[in-house]
Amino acid sequence: MTVDTASKTTENRHRIERVRRDVTRRVLVVRRIARLTPQMLRITLAGPDLHDFVSLGHDDHVKILVPRAGEEPVFPDMSPEGRIDPANKPALRDYTPRRFDAVTGELDLDFALHETGPATEWALRAQPGDMLGVGGPRGSFVVATDFDWYLLVGDETALPAIGRRLEELPASAHALVVAEVAGPEEEQALESKARLTTLWLHRGASPAGTTDQLDQALRGLTLPVGDGYVWIACEILIAKRLRAIMVDERQHPKAWIKAAGYWKRGQADFHETHGD
């Protein structure tokens, strides 16, 4: 494990660290399945391979290996540089560890079902006892919990990380959530010790990744006083716009913003991060 201090202020406050780890491959078993909303499915995984699982950052990603229907997950061979032969590359997708319980040996992954693909198809057909390959996390981006406020912005793909972050924040913090979902039926119950302000945006019949609702919300949002950290995750082009709004229009410190493109319209297996 290696630790890099990405950013810190004086007197060791507001530390932001990147922690890197060797990738561990695991084969896990589906223990439970729960429908959180019509378009969000939670799958609880378990297995002895989780004995050394560590996830330090609320937006960590594990790489899931999606097996074909009726098959078990088989990890491909990798070169010494960590590359996989494209001819033998299975379907791989990134997911946030929503919850890990070391006592029960359980890992929760939430699947947003707004687009079809190998991971969504697997989640919809999954049954207790099915197996899934899981690799990582290979690193964590750890943001201190001593900021005065936190602004968490995104679409439904960001909700697992937002929900986890809220549960980690102390009562001394003020958390603001701005989330775009299809409609009121997709709103999730969010819990936090922090003082919580939530703004749900409904895009209705508009496809995900096509509206400017998040843009307008950030422009009109009244931010609390004090030091704040901004976290953004959504469709890549929207994430870029939102970061520009916070940096260029609202003059928020670049060091205290992380914006991630969790997906890209029309492109599978996409993940890109900006400003971290």
Beta strands, then each sheet from edge to edge (+ up, - down):
strand 1: 2-7
strand 2: 16-20
strand 3: 25-37
strand 4: 40-46
strand 5: 62-66
strand 6: 91-95
strand 7: 97-101
strand 8: 106-112
strand 9: 131-135
strand 10: 139-143
strand 11: 149-154
strand 12: 174-181
strand 13: 195-202
strand 14: 228-235
strand 15: 257-263
strand 16: 272-274
sheet 1: 1+ 2- 10+
sheet 2: 6+ 5- 9+ 3- 4+ 8- 7+
sheet 3: 13+ 12+ 11+ 14+ 15+ 16-
end
